[in-house]
Amino acid sequence: MTPLLIERPPVLHLGDGTLPELGRWARAKGVRRPLVVTGRSGAARVALLDLPGEVTVFADVQPEPDLPNLLAACALAEQVQPDCVIGFGGGSAMDLAKLVAVLPGSGKGLHDVAGPEKVAGRRVLLAQVPTTAGTGSEAGTRALVTDPATRNKVAVQSRHMLADIAVVDPTLTHSVPPAVTAATGLDALAHCIECFTSRKAHPAIDLYVLEGIRLVGRFLRRAVEDGADAEARAGLMLASLYGGFGLGPVNTTSGHAIAYPLGTRHHLPHGLACALIMPHALAFNAPAAAAKTALVLDALGGDVSAFCARLGLDMRLRAHGIPQADLPAMAKEAHAIRRLLDNNPREMSEGDILALYERAF
Protein backbone atom coordinates (compact mmCIF):
# COMPACT_ATOMS: atom_id res chain seq x y z
CA MET A 1 0.00 0.00 0.00
CA THR A 2 1.34 3.41 -0.98
CA PRO A 3 1.94 5.64 2.08
CA LEU A 4 -0.74 8.26 2.57
CA LEU A 5 -1.24 11.18 4.94
CA ILE A 6 -4.84 12.11 5.74
CA GLU A 7 -5.52 15.33 7.66
CA ARG A 8 -9.06 16.46 8.43
CA PRO A 9 -10.65 18.99 10.78
CA PRO A 10 -10.58 17.61 14.34
CA VAL A 11 -14.20 18.73 14.80
CA LEU A 12 -16.65 18.18 11.97
CA HIS A 13 -20.38 18.74 12.43
CA LEU A 14 -22.40 17.40 9.53
CA GLY A 15 -26.15 17.49 8.94
CA ASP A 16 -29.27 19.60 8.78
CA GLY A 17 -29.53 22.05 11.67
CA THR A 18 -25.92 21.76 12.85
CA LEU A 19 -25.03 25.45 12.38
CA PRO A 20 -25.60 26.38 16.07
CA GLU A 21 -22.64 24.15 16.93
CA LEU A 22 -20.33 26.89 15.67
CA GLY A 23 -21.50 29.44 18.25
CA ARG A 24 -21.30 26.87 21.04
CA TRP A 25 -17.75 25.97 20.02
CA ALA A 26 -16.69 29.62 19.76
CA ARG A 27 -18.02 30.38 23.25
CA ALA A 28 -16.29 27.32 24.69
CA LYS A 29 -13.03 28.53 23.12
CA GLY A 30 -13.44 32.01 24.58
CA VAL A 31 -13.63 33.77 21.22
CA ARG A 32 -13.98 37.55 21.60
CA ARG A 33 -12.95 39.05 18.24
CA PRO A 34 -14.21 36.86 15.40
CA LEU A 35 -13.59 37.88 11.79
CA VAL A 36 -16.00 36.45 9.22
CA VAL A 37 -14.65 36.19 5.66
CA THR A 38 -17.56 36.06 3.24
CA GLY A 39 -19.26 37.58 0.21
CA ARG A 40 -22.21 39.94 0.02
CA SER A 41 -24.86 37.22 0.29
CA GLY A 42 -23.05 35.67 3.25
CA ALA A 43 -22.75 39.03 4.96
CA ALA A 44 -26.53 39.27 5.05
CA ARG A 45 -26.65 36.00 6.99
CA VAL A 46 -23.80 36.45 9.48
CA ALA A 47 -26.27 36.64 12.37
CA LEU A 48 -27.07 32.96 11.74
CA LEU A 49 -23.57 32.10 12.97
CA ASP A 50 -24.46 33.36 16.46
CA LEU A 51 -20.88 34.33 17.19
CA PRO A 52 -19.80 35.80 20.54
CA GLY A 53 -17.88 39.01 21.05
CA GLU A 54 -17.35 41.89 18.65
CA VAL A 55 -17.91 40.44 15.17
CA THR A 56 -16.09 41.96 12.19
CA VAL A 57 -17.13 41.04 8.66
CA PHE A 58 -15.02 41.13 5.51
CA ALA A 59 -17.86 41.02 2.98
CA ASP A 60 -16.00 41.50 -0.30
CA VAL A 61 -14.84 38.00 -1.26
CA GLN A 62 -14.75 37.79 -5.07
CA PRO A 63 -15.94 34.69 -7.01
CA GLU A 64 -12.38 34.03 -8.22
CA PRO A 65 -10.32 35.77 -5.49
CA ASP A 66 -7.18 37.50 -6.64
CA LEU A 67 -4.19 38.96 -4.84
CA PRO A 68 -5.74 42.42 -4.26
CA ASN A 69 -8.80 40.72 -2.76
CA LEU A 70 -6.55 38.77 -0.39
CA LEU A 71 -4.56 41.86 0.55
CA ALA A 72 -7.75 43.75 1.42
CA ALA A 73 -8.91 40.92 3.69
CA CYS A 74 -5.50 40.70 5.36
CA ALA A 75 -5.43 44.47 5.90
CA LEU A 76 -8.71 44.25 7.79
CA ALA A 77 -7.33 41.38 9.88
CA GLU A 78 -4.23 43.43 10.70
CA GLN A 79 -6.52 46.20 11.89
CA VAL A 80 -8.93 44.19 14.09
CA GLN A 81 -6.51 41.48 15.32
CA PRO A 82 -9.10 38.66 15.38
CA ASP A 83 -8.75 35.64 17.63
CA CYS A 84 -10.83 33.49 15.26
CA VAL A 85 -11.29 33.61 11.48
CA ILE A 86 -14.44 32.08 10.00
CA GLY A 87 -14.80 31.25 6.32
CA PHE A 88 -18.51 31.53 5.47
CA GLY A 89 -19.46 30.88 1.86
CA GLY A 90 -18.18 28.88 -1.08
CA GLY A 91 -14.65 27.81 -1.80
CA SER A 92 -13.49 31.37 -2.45
CA ALA A 93 -14.49 32.55 1.03
CA MET A 94 -13.04 29.49 2.72
CA ASP A 95 -9.76 29.71 0.78
CA LEU A 96 -9.33 33.38 1.68
CA ALA A 97 -10.15 32.61 5.31
CA LYS A 98 -7.32 30.07 5.42
CA LEU A 99 -4.82 32.63 4.22
CA VAL A 100 -6.20 35.41 6.43
CA ALA A 101 -5.69 33.08 9.39
CA VAL A 102 -1.98 32.56 8.68
CA LEU A 103 -0.55 35.57 6.79
CA PRO A 104 -1.24 38.70 8.93
CA GLY A 105 1.55 39.24 11.40
CA SER A 106 3.73 36.54 9.81
CA GLY A 107 5.89 38.88 7.75
CA LYS A 108 5.13 36.70 4.73
CA GLY A 109 3.18 37.35 1.55
CA LEU A 110 1.31 34.99 -0.74
CA HIS A 111 4.27 34.15 -2.93
CA ASP A 112 6.48 33.50 0.10
CA VAL A 113 4.24 30.61 1.16
CA ALA A 114 3.19 29.30 -2.27
CA GLY A 115 3.66 25.57 -2.64
CA PRO A 116 3.61 22.84 0.00
CA GLU A 117 4.17 23.43 3.72
CA LYS A 118 5.86 26.84 3.71
CA VAL A 119 3.53 28.40 6.29
CA ALA A 120 5.33 28.71 9.62
CA GLY A 121 2.28 28.48 11.89
CA ARG A 122 -1.04 29.97 12.93
CA ARG A 123 -1.88 32.05 16.02
CA VAL A 124 -5.66 32.29 15.64
CA LEU A 125 -8.52 29.82 15.53
CA LEU A 126 -9.96 28.85 12.14
CA ALA A 127 -13.52 27.73 11.41
CA GLN A 128 -15.15 26.90 8.08
CA VAL A 129 -18.86 26.95 7.20
CA PRO A 130 -19.68 26.14 3.55
CA THR A 131 -22.82 27.58 1.99
CA THR A 132 -22.46 25.83 -1.37
CA ALA A 133 -21.92 22.18 -2.23
CA GLY A 134 -18.88 22.38 -4.45
CA THR A 135 -15.29 22.74 -3.34
CA GLY A 136 -15.08 20.76 -0.12
CA SER A 137 -12.57 23.42 0.96
CA GLU A 138 -13.81 23.13 4.54
CA ALA A 139 -12.06 19.77 4.80
CA GLY A 140 -8.71 20.62 3.27
CA THR A 141 -5.39 22.39 3.63
CA ARG A 142 -5.16 24.20 0.27
CA ALA A 143 -6.03 27.72 -0.85
CA LEU A 144 -5.96 29.16 -4.36
CA VAL A 145 -5.63 32.85 -5.27
CA THR A 146 -5.17 34.34 -8.75
CA ASP A 147 -2.14 36.54 -9.39
CA PRO A 148 -3.34 39.24 -11.83
CA ALA A 149 0.21 39.80 -13.07
CA THR A 150 0.47 36.27 -14.46
CA ARG A 151 -3.24 35.35 -14.60
CA ASN A 152 -2.29 32.08 -12.89
CA LYS A 153 -3.65 30.58 -9.71
CA VAL A 154 -1.18 30.50 -6.84
CA ALA A 155 -1.65 27.43 -4.65
CA VAL A 156 -0.73 27.29 -0.99
CA GLN A 157 -0.86 24.05 0.95
CA SER A 158 -0.27 23.89 4.69
CA ARG A 159 -1.44 21.81 7.62
CA HIS A 160 -1.68 25.13 9.48
CA MET A 161 -4.61 26.04 7.20
CA LEU A 162 -6.67 23.06 8.32
CA ALA A 163 -9.78 24.25 10.14
CA ASP A 164 -10.16 23.65 13.87
CA ILE A 165 -13.86 23.10 13.21
CA ALA A 166 -16.02 22.68 10.11
CA VAL A 167 -19.80 22.90 10.26
CA VAL A 168 -21.46 21.40 7.18
CA ASP A 169 -25.16 22.24 7.35
CA PRO A 170 -26.99 21.46 4.07
CA THR A 171 -29.87 23.79 4.96
CA LEU A 172 -27.56 26.71 4.19
CA THR A 173 -27.58 25.66 0.51
CA HIS A 174 -31.37 25.58 0.02
CA SER A 175 -31.40 29.18 -1.25
CA VAL A 176 -28.60 28.68 -3.80
CA PRO A 177 -29.94 29.48 -7.31
CA PRO A 178 -30.23 26.67 -9.90
CA ALA A 179 -27.30 27.83 -12.08
CA VAL A 180 -24.97 28.11 -9.08
CA THR A 181 -26.20 24.76 -7.76
CA ALA A 182 -25.31 23.17 -11.10
CA ALA A 183 -21.89 24.82 -11.35
CA THR A 184 -20.84 24.05 -7.77
CA GLY A 185 -22.16 20.50 -7.98
CA LEU A 186 -20.11 19.93 -11.12
CA ASP A 187 -17.04 21.26 -9.33
CA ALA A 188 -17.59 18.63 -6.64
CA LEU A 189 -18.01 16.03 -9.37
CA ALA A 190 -14.76 17.12 -11.05
CA HIS A 191 -12.88 16.82 -7.75
CA CYS A 192 -14.20 13.33 -7.20
CA ILE A 193 -13.57 12.11 -10.77
CA GLU A 194 -10.06 13.49 -10.94
CA CYS A 195 -9.06 12.14 -7.53
CA PHE A 196 -10.56 8.77 -8.49
CA THR A 197 -8.60 8.53 -11.77
CA SER A 198 -5.41 10.26 -10.59
CA ARG A 199 -1.99 8.69 -10.82
CA LYS A 200 -1.92 9.17 -7.04
CA ALA A 201 -5.32 7.51 -6.48
CA HIS A 202 -5.51 5.49 -3.28
CA PRO A 203 -8.08 2.92 -2.09
CA ALA A 204 -8.56 4.83 1.18
CA ILE A 205 -9.69 7.86 -0.89
CA ASP A 206 -11.41 5.94 -3.70
CA LEU A 207 -14.00 4.87 -1.14
CA TYR A 208 -15.09 8.49 -0.67
CA VAL A 209 -14.72 9.95 -4.14
CA LEU A 210 -16.53 7.14 -5.95
CA GLU A 211 -19.44 7.58 -3.56
CA GLY A 212 -19.21 11.33 -4.22
CA ILE A 213 -19.57 10.68 -7.97
CA ARG A 214 -22.59 8.51 -7.34
CA LEU A 215 -24.18 11.10 -5.06
CA VAL A 216 -23.80 13.84 -7.68
CA GLY A 217 -25.20 11.52 -10.32
CA ARG A 218 -28.22 10.81 -8.15
CA PHE A 219 -28.96 14.21 -6.67
CA LEU A 220 -27.61 17.14 -8.72
CA ARG A 221 -30.45 17.35 -11.23
CA ARG A 222 -32.99 17.07 -8.42
CA ALA A 223 -31.39 19.98 -6.52
CA VAL A 224 -31.24 22.12 -9.67
CA GLU A 225 -34.94 21.50 -10.34
CA ASP A 226 -36.04 21.91 -6.71
CA GLY A 227 -33.75 23.84 -4.38
CA ALA A 228 -35.85 22.85 -1.37
CA ASP A 229 -35.28 19.12 -1.94
CA ALA A 230 -33.62 18.44 1.42
CA GLU A 231 -32.44 14.94 0.52
CA ALA A 232 -30.80 16.16 -2.70
CA ARG A 233 -29.16 19.10 -0.93
CA ALA A 234 -27.77 16.83 1.78
CA GLY A 235 -26.49 14.36 -0.81
CA LEU A 236 -24.63 17.09 -2.67
CA MET A 237 -23.14 18.50 0.53
CA LEU A 238 -21.79 15.05 1.31
CA ALA A 239 -20.42 14.69 -2.23
CA SER A 240 -18.65 18.04 -1.89
CA LEU A 241 -17.16 17.01 1.45
CA TYR A 242 -15.96 13.71 -0.01
CA GLY A 243 -14.33 15.56 -2.89
CA GLY A 244 -12.57 17.72 -0.30
CA PHE A 245 -11.34 14.57 1.43
CA GLY A 246 -9.62 13.67 -1.85
CA LEU A 247 -7.96 17.01 -2.52
CA GLY A 248 -5.40 16.85 0.27
CA PRO A 249 -3.88 13.40 -0.12
CA VAL A 250 -4.51 12.92 -3.88
CA ASN A 251 -5.50 16.21 -5.60
CA THR A 252 -6.92 16.94 -9.04
CA THR A 253 -5.38 16.30 -12.46
CA SER A 254 -5.61 17.56 -16.04
CA GLY A 255 -9.27 18.54 -15.85
CA HIS A 256 -8.61 21.33 -13.36
CA ALA A 257 -5.36 22.41 -15.03
CA ILE A 258 -7.15 22.83 -18.37
CA ALA A 259 -10.17 24.50 -16.76
CA TYR A 260 -8.15 27.13 -14.87
CA PRO A 261 -7.39 29.42 -17.86
CA LEU A 262 -11.12 29.59 -18.61
CA GLY A 263 -11.56 31.20 -15.21
CA THR A 264 -8.40 33.29 -14.91
CA ARG A 265 -8.50 34.65 -18.49
CA HIS A 266 -12.24 34.72 -19.23
CA HIS A 267 -13.87 34.68 -15.79
CA LEU A 268 -16.01 31.59 -16.27
CA PRO A 269 -17.33 30.24 -12.96
CA HIS A 270 -14.96 27.53 -11.84
CA GLY A 271 -17.54 24.73 -11.73
CA LEU A 272 -18.77 25.59 -15.22
CA ALA A 273 -15.20 25.60 -16.54
CA CYS A 274 -14.58 22.18 -15.01
CA ALA A 275 -17.80 20.86 -16.53
CA LEU A 276 -16.89 22.01 -20.05
CA ILE A 277 -13.55 20.23 -19.87
CA MET A 278 -14.64 17.17 -17.88
CA PRO A 279 -15.96 14.86 -20.65
CA HIS A 280 -12.92 15.45 -22.84
CA ALA A 281 -10.35 14.95 -20.07
CA LEU A 282 -12.14 11.80 -18.93
CA ALA A 283 -12.11 10.43 -22.48
CA PHE A 284 -8.42 11.26 -22.92
CA ASN A 285 -7.52 9.47 -19.69
CA ALA A 286 -9.79 6.46 -20.26
CA PRO A 287 -7.07 4.24 -21.81
CA ALA A 288 -5.05 4.60 -18.60
CA ALA A 289 -8.02 4.16 -16.25
CA ALA A 290 -10.51 2.04 -18.15
CA ALA A 291 -12.17 0.26 -15.20
CA LYS A 292 -12.56 3.45 -13.18
CA THR A 293 -13.85 5.39 -16.19
CA ALA A 294 -16.53 2.74 -16.63
CA LEU A 295 -17.61 3.21 -13.01
CA VAL A 296 -17.79 6.99 -13.50
CA LEU A 297 -19.92 6.65 -16.61
CA ASP A 298 -22.21 4.16 -14.92
CA ALA A 299 -22.80 6.61 -12.06
CA LEU A 300 -23.66 9.42 -14.49
CA GLY A 301 -25.96 7.54 -16.84
CA GLY A 302 -23.35 6.60 -19.43
CA ASP A 303 -22.47 10.02 -20.89
CA VAL A 304 -20.88 12.92 -19.03
CA SER A 305 -21.73 15.53 -21.66
CA ALA A 306 -25.37 14.47 -21.66
CA PHE A 307 -25.42 14.52 -17.85
CA CYS A 308 -24.20 18.13 -17.86
CA ALA A 309 -26.50 19.14 -20.72
CA ARG A 310 -29.53 17.85 -18.80
CA LEU A 311 -28.69 20.48 -16.18
CA GLY A 312 -29.19 23.17 -18.81
CA LEU A 313 -25.54 23.72 -19.72
CA ASP A 314 -24.36 24.43 -23.24
CA MET A 315 -21.20 22.31 -23.38
CA ARG A 316 -19.41 24.31 -26.11
CA LEU A 317 -16.65 26.75 -25.15
CA ARG A 318 -17.75 29.19 -27.85
CA ALA A 319 -21.19 29.43 -26.27
CA HIS A 320 -19.54 30.97 -23.20
CA GLY A 321 -17.54 33.64 -25.01
CA ILE A 322 -14.21 31.80 -25.30
CA PRO A 323 -12.41 33.05 -28.44
CA GLN A 324 -10.90 30.33 -30.59
CA ALA A 325 -7.82 32.47 -31.15
CA ASP A 326 -7.04 32.21 -27.44
CA LEU A 327 -6.90 28.42 -27.32
CA PRO A 328 -3.13 28.10 -28.03
CA ALA A 329 -2.24 30.56 -25.25
CA MET A 330 -4.55 28.75 -22.83
CA ALA A 331 -2.99 25.41 -23.78
CA LYS A 332 0.46 26.81 -23.01
CA GLU A 333 -0.72 28.10 -19.62
CA ALA A 334 -2.48 24.86 -18.71
CA HIS A 335 0.53 22.75 -19.69
CA ALA A 336 2.67 24.73 -17.25
CA ILE A 337 0.51 23.73 -14.26
CA ARG A 338 2.73 20.78 -13.38
CA ARG A 339 1.41 20.37 -9.83
CA LEU A 340 -1.78 18.99 -11.40
CA LEU A 341 -0.67 17.58 -14.75
CA ASP A 342 1.95 15.44 -13.04
CA ASN A 343 -0.94 13.66 -11.30
CA ASN A 344 -2.64 12.81 -14.59
CA PRO A 345 -2.83 9.09 -15.42
CA ARG A 346 -1.65 9.78 -19.00
CA GLU A 347 1.10 12.09 -20.16
CA MET A 348 -0.42 15.14 -21.78
CA SER A 349 1.49 17.41 -24.13
CA GLU A 350 0.70 21.01 -24.93
CA GLY A 351 -0.58 19.76 -28.29
CA ASP A 352 -2.86 17.27 -26.54
CA ILE A 353 -4.33 20.10 -24.46
CA LEU A 354 -4.85 22.29 -27.52
CA ALA A 355 -6.61 19.41 -29.28
CA LEU A 356 -8.82 18.94 -26.21
CA TYR A 357 -9.77 22.65 -26.21
CA GLU A 358 -10.61 22.37 -29.90
CA ARG A 359 -12.87 19.36 -29.30
CA ALA A 360 -14.59 21.32 -26.54
CA PHE A 361 -14.91 24.46 -28.66
C-alpha positions as CSV (number, residue, x, y, z in Angstrom):
1,M,0.0,0.0,0.0
2,T,1.3,3.4,-1.0
3,P,1.9,5.6,2.1
4,L,-0.7,8.3,2.6
5,L,-1.2,11.2,4.9
6,I,-4.8,12.1,5.7
7,E,-5.5,15.3,7.7
8,R,-9.1,16.5,8.4
9,P,-10.6,19.0,10.8
10,P,-10.6,17.6,14.3
11,V,-14.2,18.7,14.8
12,L,-16.7,18.2,12.0
13,H,-20.4,18.7,12.4
14,L,-22.4,17.4,9.5
15,G,-26.2,17.5,8.9
16,D,-29.3,19.6,8.8
17,G,-29.5,22.1,11.7
18,T,-25.9,21.8,12.8
19,L,-25.0,25.4,12.4
20,P,-25.6,26.4,16.1
21,E,-22.6,24.1,16.9
22,L,-20.3,26.9,15.7
23,G,-21.5,29.4,18.2
24,R,-21.3,26.9,21.0
25,W,-17.7,26.0,20.0
26,A,-16.7,29.6,19.8
27,R,-18.0,30.4,23.3
28,A,-16.3,27.3,24.7
29,K,-13.0,28.5,23.1
30,G,-13.4,32.0,24.6
31,V,-13.6,33.8,21.2
32,R,-14.0,37.6,21.6
33,R,-12.9,39.1,18.2
34,P,-14.2,36.9,15.4
35,L,-13.6,37.9,11.8
36,V,-16.0,36.5,9.2
37,V,-14.6,36.2,5.7
38,T,-17.6,36.1,3.2
39,G,-19.3,37.6,0.2
40,R,-22.2,39.9,0.0
41,S,-24.9,37.2,0.3
42,G,-23.1,35.7,3.2
43,A,-22.7,39.0,5.0
44,A,-26.5,39.3,5.0
45,R,-26.6,36.0,7.0
46,V,-23.8,36.5,9.5
47,A,-26.3,36.6,12.4
48,L,-27.1,33.0,11.7
49,L,-23.6,32.1,13.0
50,D,-24.5,33.4,16.5
51,L,-20.9,34.3,17.2
52,P,-19.8,35.8,20.5
53,G,-17.9,39.0,21.0
54,E,-17.4,41.9,18.7
55,V,-17.9,40.4,15.2
56,T,-16.1,42.0,12.2
57,V,-17.1,41.0,8.7
58,F,-15.0,41.1,5.5
59,A,-17.9,41.0,3.0
60,D,-16.0,41.5,-0.3
61,V,-14.8,38.0,-1.3
62,Q,-14.7,37.8,-5.1
63,P,-15.9,34.7,-7.0
64,E,-12.4,34.0,-8.2
65,P,-10.3,35.8,-5.5
66,D,-7.2,37.5,-6.6
67,L,-4.2,39.0,-4.8
68,P,-5.7,42.4,-4.3
69,N,-8.8,40.7,-2.8
70,L,-6.6,38.8,-0.4
71,L,-4.6,41.9,0.6
72,A,-7.7,43.7,1.4
73,A,-8.9,40.9,3.7
74,C,-5.5,40.7,5.4
75,A,-5.4,44.5,5.9
76,L,-8.7,44.3,7.8
77,A,-7.3,41.4,9.9
78,E,-4.2,43.4,10.7
79,Q,-6.5,46.2,11.9
80,V,-8.9,44.2,14.1
81,Q,-6.5,41.5,15.3
82,P,-9.1,38.7,15.4
83,D,-8.8,35.6,17.6
84,C,-10.8,33.5,15.3
85,V,-11.3,33.6,11.5
86,I,-14.4,32.1,10.0
87,G,-14.8,31.3,6.3
88,F,-18.5,31.5,5.5
89,G,-19.5,30.9,1.9
90,G,-18.2,28.9,-1.1
91,G,-14.6,27.8,-1.8
92,S,-13.5,31.4,-2.5
93,A,-14.5,32.5,1.0
94,M,-13.0,29.5,2.7
95,D,-9.8,29.7,0.8
96,L,-9.3,33.4,1.7
97,A,-10.1,32.6,5.3
98,K,-7.3,30.1,5.4
99,L,-4.8,32.6,4.2
100,V,-6.2,35.4,6.4
101,A,-5.7,33.1,9.4
102,V,-2.0,32.6,8.7
103,L,-0.5,35.6,6.8
104,P,-1.2,38.7,8.9
105,G,1.6,39.2,11.4
106,S,3.7,36.5,9.8
107,G,5.9,38.9,7.8
108,K,5.1,36.7,4.7
109,G,3.2,37.3,1.5
110,L,1.3,35.0,-0.7
111,H,4.3,34.1,-2.9
112,D,6.5,33.5,0.1
113,V,4.2,30.6,1.2
114,A,3.2,29.3,-2.3
115,G,3.7,25.6,-2.6
116,P,3.6,22.8,0.0
117,E,4.2,23.4,3.7
118,K,5.9,26.8,3.7
119,V,3.5,28.4,6.3
120,A,5.3,28.7,9.6
121,G,2.3,28.5,11.9
122,R,-1.0,30.0,12.9
123,R,-1.9,32.1,16.0
124,V,-5.7,32.3,15.6
125,L,-8.5,29.8,15.5
126,L,-10.0,28.9,12.1
127,A,-13.5,27.7,11.4
128,Q,-15.1,26.9,8.1
129,V,-18.9,26.9,7.2
130,P,-19.7,26.1,3.6
131,T,-22.8,27.6,2.0
132,T,-22.5,25.8,-1.4
133,A,-21.9,22.2,-2.2
134,G,-18.9,22.4,-4.5
135,T,-15.3,22.7,-3.3
136,G,-15.1,20.8,-0.1
137,S,-12.6,23.4,1.0
138,E,-13.8,23.1,4.5
139,A,-12.1,19.8,4.8
140,G,-8.7,20.6,3.3
141,T,-5.4,22.4,3.6
142,R,-5.2,24.2,0.3
143,A,-6.0,27.7,-0.8
144,L,-6.0,29.2,-4.4
145,V,-5.6,32.8,-5.3
146,T,-5.2,34.3,-8.7
147,D,-2.1,36.5,-9.4
148,P,-3.3,39.2,-11.8
149,A,0.2,39.8,-13.1
150,T,0.5,36.3,-14.5
151,R,-3.2,35.3,-14.6
152,N,-2.3,32.1,-12.9
153,K,-3.7,30.6,-9.7
154,V,-1.2,30.5,-6.8
155,A,-1.6,27.4,-4.7
156,V,-0.7,27.3,-1.0
157,Q,-0.9,24.1,1.0
158,S,-0.3,23.9,4.7
159,R,-1.4,21.8,7.6
160,H,-1.7,25.1,9.5
161,M,-4.6,26.0,7.2
162,L,-6.7,23.1,8.3
163,A,-9.8,24.2,10.1
164,D,-10.2,23.7,13.9
165,I,-13.9,23.1,13.2
166,A,-16.0,22.7,10.1
167,V,-19.8,22.9,10.3
168,V,-21.5,21.4,7.2
169,D,-25.2,22.2,7.4
170,P,-27.0,21.5,4.1
171,T,-29.9,23.8,5.0
172,L,-27.6,26.7,4.2
173,T,-27.6,25.7,0.5
174,H,-31.4,25.6,0.0
175,S,-31.4,29.2,-1.3
176,V,-28.6,28.7,-3.8
177,P,-29.9,29.5,-7.3
178,P,-30.2,26.7,-9.9
179,A,-27.3,27.8,-12.1
180,V,-25.0,28.1,-9.1
181,T,-26.2,24.8,-7.8
182,A,-25.3,23.2,-11.1
183,A,-21.9,24.8,-11.3
184,T,-20.8,24.0,-7.8
185,G,-22.2,20.5,-8.0
186,L,-20.1,19.9,-11.1
187,D,-17.0,21.3,-9.3
188,A,-17.6,18.6,-6.6
189,L,-18.0,16.0,-9.4
190,A,-14.8,17.1,-11.0
191,H,-12.9,16.8,-7.7
192,C,-14.2,13.3,-7.2
193,I,-13.6,12.1,-10.8
194,E,-10.1,13.5,-10.9
195,C,-9.1,12.1,-7.5
196,F,-10.6,8.8,-8.5
197,T,-8.6,8.5,-11.8
198,S,-5.4,10.3,-10.6
199,R,-2.0,8.7,-10.8
200,K,-1.9,9.2,-7.0
201,A,-5.3,7.5,-6.5
202,H,-5.5,5.5,-3.3
203,P,-8.1,2.9,-2.1
204,A,-8.6,4.8,1.2
205,I,-9.7,7.9,-0.9
206,D,-11.4,5.9,-3.7
207,L,-14.0,4.9,-1.1
208,Y,-15.1,8.5,-0.7
209,V,-14.7,10.0,-4.1
210,L,-16.5,7.1,-6.0
211,E,-19.4,7.6,-3.6
212,G,-19.2,11.3,-4.2
213,I,-19.6,10.7,-8.0
214,R,-22.6,8.5,-7.3
215,L,-24.2,11.1,-5.1
216,V,-23.8,13.8,-7.7
217,G,-25.2,11.5,-10.3
218,R,-28.2,10.8,-8.1
219,F,-29.0,14.2,-6.7
220,L,-27.6,17.1,-8.7
221,R,-30.5,17.4,-11.2
222,R,-33.0,17.1,-8.4
223,A,-31.4,20.0,-6.5
224,V,-31.2,22.1,-9.7
225,E,-34.9,21.5,-10.3
226,D,-36.0,21.9,-6.7
227,G,-33.7,23.8,-4.4
228,A,-35.9,22.9,-1.4
229,D,-35.3,19.1,-1.9
230,A,-33.6,18.4,1.4
231,E,-32.4,14.9,0.5
232,A,-30.8,16.2,-2.7
233,R,-29.2,19.1,-0.9
234,A,-27.8,16.8,1.8
235,G,-26.5,14.4,-0.8
236,L,-24.6,17.1,-2.7
237,M,-23.1,18.5,0.5
238,L,-21.8,15.0,1.3
239,A,-20.4,14.7,-2.2
240,S,-18.7,18.0,-1.9
241,L,-17.2,17.0,1.4
242,Y,-16.0,13.7,0.0
243,G,-14.3,15.6,-2.9
244,G,-12.6,17.7,-0.3
245,F,-11.3,14.6,1.4
246,G,-9.6,13.7,-1.8
247,L,-8.0,17.0,-2.5
248,G,-5.4,16.8,0.3
249,P,-3.9,13.4,-0.1
250,V,-4.5,12.9,-3.9
251,N,-5.5,16.2,-5.6
252,T,-6.9,16.9,-9.0
253,T,-5.4,16.3,-12.5
254,S,-5.6,17.6,-16.0
255,G,-9.3,18.5,-15.9
256,H,-8.6,21.3,-13.4
257,A,-5.4,22.4,-15.0
258,I,-7.2,22.8,-18.4
259,A,-10.2,24.5,-16.8
260,Y,-8.1,27.1,-14.9
261,P,-7.4,29.4,-17.9
262,L,-11.1,29.6,-18.6
263,G,-11.6,31.2,-15.2
264,T,-8.4,33.3,-14.9
265,R,-8.5,34.6,-18.5
266,H,-12.2,34.7,-19.2
267,H,-13.9,34.7,-15.8
268,L,-16.0,31.6,-16.3
269,P,-17.3,30.2,-13.0
270,H,-15.0,27.5,-11.8
271,G,-17.5,24.7,-11.7
272,L,-18.8,25.6,-15.2
273,A,-15.2,25.6,-16.5
274,C,-14.6,22.2,-15.0
275,A,-17.8,20.9,-16.5
276,L,-16.9,22.0,-20.1
277,I,-13.5,20.2,-19.9
278,M,-14.6,17.2,-17.9
279,P,-16.0,14.9,-20.6
280,H,-12.9,15.4,-22.8
281,A,-10.4,15.0,-20.1
282,L,-12.1,11.8,-18.9
283,A,-12.1,10.4,-22.5
284,F,-8.4,11.3,-22.9
285,N,-7.5,9.5,-19.7
286,A,-9.8,6.5,-20.3
287,P,-7.1,4.2,-21.8
288,A,-5.0,4.6,-18.6
289,A,-8.0,4.2,-16.3
290,A,-10.5,2.0,-18.1
291,A,-12.2,0.3,-15.2
292,K,-12.6,3.4,-13.2
293,T,-13.8,5.4,-16.2
294,A,-16.5,2.7,-16.6
295,L,-17.6,3.2,-13.0
296,V,-17.8,7.0,-13.5
297,L,-19.9,6.7,-16.6
298,D,-22.2,4.2,-14.9
299,A,-22.8,6.6,-12.1
300,L,-23.7,9.4,-14.5
301,G,-26.0,7.5,-16.8
302,G,-23.3,6.6,-19.4
303,D,-22.5,10.0,-20.9
304,V,-20.9,12.9,-19.0
305,S,-21.7,15.5,-21.7
306,A,-25.4,14.5,-21.7
307,F,-25.4,14.5,-17.8
308,C,-24.2,18.1,-17.9
309,A,-26.5,19.1,-20.7
310,R,-29.5,17.9,-18.8
311,L,-28.7,20.5,-16.2
312,G,-29.2,23.2,-18.8
313,L,-25.5,23.7,-19.7
314,D,-24.4,24.4,-23.2
315,M,-21.2,22.3,-23.4
316,R,-19.4,24.3,-26.1
317,L,-16.7,26.7,-25.2
318,R,-17.7,29.2,-27.9
319,A,-21.2,29.4,-26.3
320,H,-19.5,31.0,-23.2
321,G,-17.5,33.6,-25.0
322,I,-14.2,31.8,-25.3
323,P,-12.4,33.0,-28.4
324,Q,-10.9,30.3,-30.6
325,A,-7.8,32.5,-31.2
326,D,-7.0,32.2,-27.4
327,L,-6.9,28.4,-27.3
328,P,-3.1,28.1,-28.0
329,A,-2.2,30.6,-25.3
330,M,-4.6,28.8,-22.8
331,A,-3.0,25.4,-23.8
332,K,0.5,26.8,-23.0
333,E,-0.7,28.1,-19.6
334,A,-2.5,24.9,-18.7
335,H,0.5,22.7,-19.7
336,A,2.7,24.7,-17.2
337,I,0.5,23.7,-14.3
338,R,2.7,20.8,-13.4
339,R,1.4,20.4,-9.8
340,L,-1.8,19.0,-11.4
341,L,-0.7,17.6,-14.7
342,D,2.0,15.4,-13.0
343,N,-0.9,13.7,-11.3
344,N,-2.6,12.8,-14.6
345,P,-2.8,9.1,-15.4
346,R,-1.6,9.8,-19.0
347,E,1.1,12.1,-20.2
348,M,-0.4,15.1,-21.8
349,S,1.5,17.4,-24.1
350,E,0.7,21.0,-24.9
351,G,-0.6,19.8,-28.3
352,D,-2.9,17.3,-26.5
353,I,-4.3,20.1,-24.5
354,L,-4.9,22.3,-27.5
355,A,-6.6,19.4,-29.3
356,L,-8.8,18.9,-26.2
357,Y,-9.8,22.6,-26.2
358,E,-10.6,22.4,-29.9
359,R,-12.9,19.4,-29.3
360,A,-14.6,21.3,-26.5
361,F,-14.9,24.5,-28.7
